[in-house]
Amino acid sequence: MMYPIIMTIVGILITGLLMVVVVPKITEIFRDMGKALPWNTQLLIYVSQFTGSYWWAIIIALGAGGYGFKRWKRSKTGKPRWDAIVLRLWVVGPLVRMISIARFARILGTLLTGGVPLLKAMEIVRNLLGNEVLMKVVDDARAAIREGESIAAPLAKSGQFPPVVTRMIAVGERSGQLEGMLENVAIAYEQDVETKIGRLMTLLEPVMILSMGGVVGFIVFSILLPILEMNEMMG
């Protein structure tokens, strides 16, 4: 994610420079036109004036908002809510779920193969998932296992694990090959995660370029349109 982050920072800096330094100097020529400006030019002038006058307040607000959001996300009430929101996000949610399931299957299978008792292995896996929603699912599964249920039943009941995963785990339990089934789940999901991340990274660059081009294009169009109208009036 380093390249997209750098591209985002550079794009924000360039746009800020245009809005604070370049746009105000160019839009000064529009003041004496005596004609109503297009809405996009008026919006550009307003945003430029606001950014130039209150840039310090924008920086403070962004910093305070980021700090407050970070603290809320780490709090006891905020983290479960945020983790639930993440799992419902478009594109990101399914990917996070797949990563967590691959981690769950990989670590649990490795621990069971190494002779770690099931309940202890589930506790270790639970602490490594990182998502409060899925951690609660594992807690409920551990409680159900203590009462004599299988692993697959509470996982399927939660609705957080795909049916294909719970079916494979159930087959592994019945056949006595749970470790092997967990290994197969981990391999399949790790490969799927790598494929999806590769596709996202491939799409991310053109999307970012188009977004930056759209912002710059809006600025240029908002400046050129009144100039073209002035030339028509002079003609």
Buried (B, 14 or more C-beta within 10 A) or exposed (E): EEEBEEBBEEBEEEBBEBBBEEBBEBBEEBEEEEEEBEEBBBEBBEBBBEBBEEEEEEEEEEEEEEEEEEEEEEEEEBBBBBBEEBBEEEEEBBBBBBBBBBBBBBBBBBBBBEEBEBEEBBBEBBEBBEBBBBBBBBBBBBEBBEEEEBBBBBBBBBEBBBEEBBEBBBEBBEEEEBBBBBBBBBBBBBEBBEEBBEEBEEEBEEEBEEEBEEBBEEBEEBBEBBBEBBEEEEE
